[in-house]
Amino acid sequence: MRDETLFSGTQLAAVLNALPDPAFILTRSGRYMAIFGGIDARYYHDGSHLIGKTIHQVLEAAKASWFQQEIEKALLSQALHIVEYGLAACDVKGLQSDGPAYSLWFEGRIQALDFPVNGEDAVLWVASNITARKELENRLRMLSEIDALSGLLNRRKLMHVLAEHFDTFQRYGTPLAMLIFDIDHFKRVNDEHGHLAGDVVIRTAADVCRSELRSTDAPARLGGDEFVVLMPHTTRDQAAPIAERLRQRIACTLQALGSIGEGATISGGLCEFRPSDGSCEDVLKRGDDALYQAKRAGRNRILCTE
């Protein structure tokens, strides 16, 4: 139970100014009317120079408009409105070359005030620096989505992305081609040169995928020496020259490794979503079948399914 009579006006002001996180009073028009707190010098600088300015004078147009929209939402709802947002040096006018090279992340807790400030509706916007939390979340997400050896998507993330594309195909008919390939004679590499050499071969193949494929393609390590490449908005016929170029480039790069890459080529199966597919596992099976047909046909080739 609050009892404001315990504190004088001067004491209440001192309490507000002692807040670790900054608290901004912002009007509907986006003007900074007051700033309290923000004394945690690890995360915040003195913001007193903002008082009297508008967010459009402080921030670049797109970011200022976003802040304006969030103020409007809080005023409309009259309830606590919570958002997360990033701020980079390029978002703040005059800081392009002086600010940090990375984005800082904040949680904003926005509450409409029940009285006008300078004749305008206003909100209290408390900004908490959550950059460290965001970095941890990103690291954990990377660990859950990225294969540690190859640096490509792992099997779990691959299946998630494949399912999303399959849903889009079922709804809108958006094509997707998929290449499944593995490294020919990979067991011989491990047997003759050891598993560390096998790791080098896998990382090399992954590096070629990153350099040769389009930015919209999604290469992944399915497991062992088996890889999958998803090519969105691409038919099987459009994907065929991409897959062939990748085959040639991986073979050439592996040969350049010397003895550990001698005879190491790839075999693959290329397929695409089709209306008769009941699930994304169906297209995976077709691609896998084509891969083993390529193996039986002599390796070092890409076969396309009908």
Legacy VTK file of the C-alpha trace (Angstrom):
# vtk DataFile Version 3.0
C-alpha trace
ASCII
DATASET POLYDATA
POINTS 306 float
0.000 0.000 0.000
1.529 3.303 -1.076
1.655 6.274 1.267
3.051 9.283 -0.586
2.752 11.350 2.621
5.854 9.569 3.857
7.950 11.564 1.385
8.242 15.210 0.523
8.195 16.361 -3.089
11.960 16.681 -3.010
12.318 13.161 -1.649
9.966 11.712 -4.286
12.030 13.417 -6.986
15.172 11.914 -5.453
13.567 8.448 -5.496
12.646 8.806 -9.171
16.114 10.017 -10.089
17.646 7.040 -8.266
15.958 4.546 -10.628
18.606 2.360 -12.342
16.692 2.428 -15.658
15.641 5.672 -17.357
11.973 6.653 -17.269
10.814 9.055 -19.994
7.665 11.183 -20.020
6.645 11.337 -23.680
3.647 13.193 -25.059
1.353 11.995 -27.823
3.280 14.174 -30.297
6.499 12.436 -29.254
8.064 15.219 -27.197
10.394 14.380 -24.304
8.951 16.283 -21.341
10.976 14.759 -18.498
13.539 12.049 -17.801
14.032 10.318 -14.452
16.591 7.741 -13.364
19.016 5.963 -15.657
21.850 6.141 -13.112
23.276 2.720 -14.067
26.326 4.053 -15.881
27.109 0.614 -17.330
24.183 0.953 -19.736
23.007 4.564 -19.949
24.295 8.061 -20.653
22.864 11.314 -19.346
19.720 11.972 -21.377
18.822 15.380 -19.984
19.668 17.020 -23.319
16.608 15.273 -24.811
14.093 17.259 -22.755
12.058 19.540 -25.005
13.010 17.693 -28.182
10.771 15.368 -30.167
11.616 11.801 -31.104
11.700 12.930 -34.757
14.477 15.381 -33.875
16.442 12.653 -32.103
15.809 9.519 -34.193
15.838 8.716 -37.884
12.419 8.754 -39.541
11.625 5.022 -39.555
12.618 4.477 -35.928
10.863 7.674 -34.776
7.651 6.556 -36.497
7.856 3.214 -34.708
8.159 4.964 -31.322
5.204 7.173 -32.223
3.076 4.126 -33.042
3.918 2.453 -29.724
2.980 5.606 -27.806
-0.370 5.638 -29.627
-0.968 1.970 -28.753
-0.314 2.609 -25.067
-2.622 5.629 -25.037
-5.339 3.678 -26.806
-5.177 0.635 -24.510
-4.643 2.557 -21.239
-2.931 -0.649 -20.041
0.712 -1.523 -19.577
2.230 -1.972 -23.040
5.530 -3.906 -23.263
7.801 -3.934 -26.330
11.333 -5.006 -27.210
13.369 -2.951 -29.642
16.885 -2.435 -30.897
18.726 0.844 -31.248
21.802 1.165 -33.432
24.026 4.176 -33.995
22.429 4.649 -37.417
19.015 5.064 -35.742
20.133 8.104 -33.746
20.756 11.364 -35.567
24.357 12.511 -35.289
25.665 9.189 -33.928
26.405 7.321 -37.145
30.178 7.365 -36.581
30.297 7.808 -32.808
27.946 5.157 -31.463
28.535 1.421 -30.921
28.979 -0.754 -34.001
26.258 -3.135 -32.779
22.617 -2.700 -31.786
21.637 -2.224 -28.163
18.404 -3.937 -27.122
15.803 -2.565 -24.734
12.566 -3.620 -23.132
10.139 -0.728 -23.057
7.335 -0.690 -20.484
4.854 1.978 -21.519
1.958 3.181 -19.395
-0.501 5.937 -20.277
-0.713 8.674 -17.648
-4.135 9.697 -16.366
-3.353 13.403 -16.590
-2.166 15.654 -19.436
1.385 16.956 -19.641
1.811 20.377 -21.207
-1.722 20.068 -22.558
-1.156 16.670 -24.236
-1.872 13.045 -23.433
1.357 11.449 -22.273
2.960 8.136 -21.344
5.617 6.936 -18.950
8.192 4.933 -20.945
10.650 2.923 -18.831
13.548 1.570 -20.910
15.588 -1.379 -19.599
18.780 -2.448 -21.381
18.426 -6.161 -22.247
21.369 -6.432 -24.657
23.118 -9.100 -22.552
19.920 -11.161 -22.409
19.434 -10.853 -26.166
23.011 -11.966 -26.806
22.456 -15.011 -24.587
19.175 -15.795 -26.373
20.953 -15.541 -29.733
23.742 -17.854 -28.570
21.239 -20.392 -27.274
19.270 -20.183 -30.523
22.457 -20.718 -32.494
23.259 -23.787 -30.394
19.777 -25.184 -31.025
19.713 -24.447 -34.775
23.293 -24.654 -36.066
25.366 -27.779 -36.561
28.545 -27.350 -34.515
30.907 -29.016 -37.004
29.738 -27.582 -40.330
28.212 -24.299 -39.209
25.172 -25.071 -41.387
21.605 -25.572 -40.211
21.213 -28.710 -38.132
18.648 -31.446 -38.719
16.147 -29.964 -36.253
16.179 -26.538 -37.892
16.153 -28.062 -41.374
12.954 -29.973 -40.660
11.340 -26.837 -39.229
12.235 -24.753 -42.312
11.205 -27.562 -44.662
7.805 -27.844 -42.937
7.245 -24.083 -43.265
8.020 -24.187 -46.993
5.793 -27.231 -47.441
2.900 -25.368 -45.812
3.508 -22.415 -48.167
3.559 -24.797 -51.143
0.250 -26.352 -50.111
-1.389 -22.952 -49.667
0.016 -21.018 -52.623
1.841 -23.487 -54.854
5.197 -21.763 -54.238
7.857 -24.143 -55.618
10.832 -25.472 -53.689
13.620 -27.686 -54.982
15.671 -29.837 -52.642
19.083 -31.409 -53.109
20.273 -34.248 -50.864
23.918 -35.240 -51.255
26.649 -37.057 -49.429
30.395 -37.379 -49.834
31.569 -40.342 -51.886
34.025 -42.702 -50.162
33.741 -40.761 -46.910
34.263 -43.942 -44.868
37.607 -44.422 -46.616
38.657 -40.906 -45.577
37.925 -41.739 -41.926
39.513 -45.204 -42.112
42.722 -44.087 -43.831
43.233 -40.607 -42.413
41.236 -40.510 -39.190
38.100 -38.746 -38.026
39.791 -35.364 -37.785
40.455 -35.556 -41.520
36.810 -36.516 -41.989
35.839 -33.378 -40.077
37.998 -31.293 -42.430
36.201 -32.795 -45.434
32.774 -32.021 -43.948
33.750 -28.446 -43.078
35.208 -27.948 -46.547
32.008 -29.132 -48.232
30.018 -26.817 -45.966
32.268 -23.864 -46.838
31.664 -24.476 -50.548
27.902 -24.539 -49.929
28.097 -21.159 -48.238
30.186 -19.618 -51.014
28.447 -21.129 -54.048
24.764 -21.124 -53.117
22.411 -18.165 -53.321
21.614 -16.119 -50.238
18.031 -17.435 -50.312
19.116 -21.094 -50.294
19.301 -23.008 -47.012
22.094 -25.585 -46.728
21.985 -27.985 -43.782
23.854 -30.983 -42.430
21.381 -33.831 -42.104
23.846 -36.027 -40.239
27.167 -37.767 -40.802
28.367 -36.799 -44.283
24.844 -36.170 -45.611
23.746 -32.656 -46.545
20.503 -31.052 -47.708
20.074 -27.829 -49.670
16.658 -26.173 -49.806
16.142 -23.846 -52.782
12.944 -21.807 -52.268
10.982 -20.352 -55.199
12.923 -22.709 -57.472
11.718 -25.591 -59.618
13.708 -28.764 -60.066
14.727 -27.752 -63.600
15.884 -24.335 -62.390
17.830 -25.970 -59.560
19.613 -28.539 -61.756
22.437 -26.226 -62.968
22.915 -24.911 -59.415
23.242 -28.463 -58.077
25.644 -29.425 -60.876
27.837 -26.396 -60.262
27.910 -27.232 -56.557
28.919 -30.827 -57.320
31.804 -29.701 -59.487
32.994 -27.052 -57.042
32.921 -29.387 -54.026
34.828 -32.075 -55.931
37.460 -29.561 -57.063
37.865 -28.113 -53.565
38.107 -31.526 -51.906
40.746 -32.643 -54.399
42.778 -29.573 -53.465
43.054 -30.918 -49.911
45.609 -33.437 -51.116
45.611 -37.054 -49.997
42.652 -36.771 -47.620
40.431 -35.461 -50.408
41.648 -37.844 -53.091
38.633 -39.394 -54.815
36.201 -37.492 -52.571
33.322 -36.359 -54.747
29.611 -36.040 -54.033
26.518 -37.880 -55.182
23.079 -36.365 -54.863
19.384 -36.534 -55.552
17.392 -33.507 -56.710
13.631 -33.231 -56.352
10.867 -30.705 -55.794
7.564 -30.418 -53.974
4.667 -31.845 -55.929
0.891 -31.848 -55.315
0.813 -35.559 -54.496
3.148 -35.117 -51.511
1.296 -35.777 -48.281
4.057 -34.365 -46.086
7.529 -32.882 -46.326
8.916 -36.327 -45.434
7.670 -37.545 -48.833
9.974 -35.162 -50.688
12.856 -36.129 -48.391
12.312 -39.789 -49.259
12.257 -39.071 -52.993
15.470 -37.105 -52.724
17.087 -39.839 -50.647
16.022 -42.499 -53.175
17.559 -40.460 -55.998
20.775 -40.096 -53.965
21.160 -43.862 -53.680
20.348 -44.305 -57.360
23.243 -41.921 -58.062
25.464 -44.089 -55.841
24.476 -47.245 -57.696
24.993 -45.523 -61.056
28.673 -44.903 -60.270
28.774 -41.918 -57.869
29.971 -38.373 -58.580
26.664 -37.301 -60.135
23.317 -35.647 -59.392
20.147 -37.516 -60.384
16.764 -35.794 -60.657
13.504 -37.430 -59.662
10.398 -37.166 -61.815
LINES 1 307
306 0 1 2 3 4 5 6 7 8 9 10 11 12 13 14 15 16 17 18 19 20 21 22 23 24 25 26 27 28 29 30 31 32 33 34 35 36 37 38 39 40 41 42 43 44 45 46 47 48 49 50 51 52 53 54 55 56 57 58 59 60 61 62 63 64 65 66 67 68 69 70 71 72 73 74 75 76 77 78 79 80 81 82 83 84 85 86 87 88 89 90 91 92 93 94 95 96 97 98 99 100 101 102 103 104 105 106 107 108 109 110 111 112 113 114 115 116 117 118 119 120 121 122 123 124 125 126 127 128 129 130 131 132 133 134 135 136 137 138 139 140 141 142 143 144 145 146 147 148 149 150 151 152 153 154 155 156 157 158 159 160 161 162 163 164 165 166 167 168 169 170 171 172 173 174 175 176 177 178 179 180 181 182 183 184 185 186 187 188 189 190 191 192 193 194 195 196 197 198 199 200 201 202 203 204 205 206 207 208 209 210 211 212 213 214 215 216 217 218 219 220 221 222 223 224 225 226 227 228 229 230 231 232 233 234 235 236 237 238 239 240 241 242 243 244 245 246 247 248 249 250 251 252 253 254 255 256 257 258 259 260 261 262 263 264 265 266 267 268 269 270 271 272 273 274 275 276 277 278 279 280 281 282 283 284 285 286 287 288 289 290 291 292 293 294 295 296 297 298 299 300 301 302 303 304 305
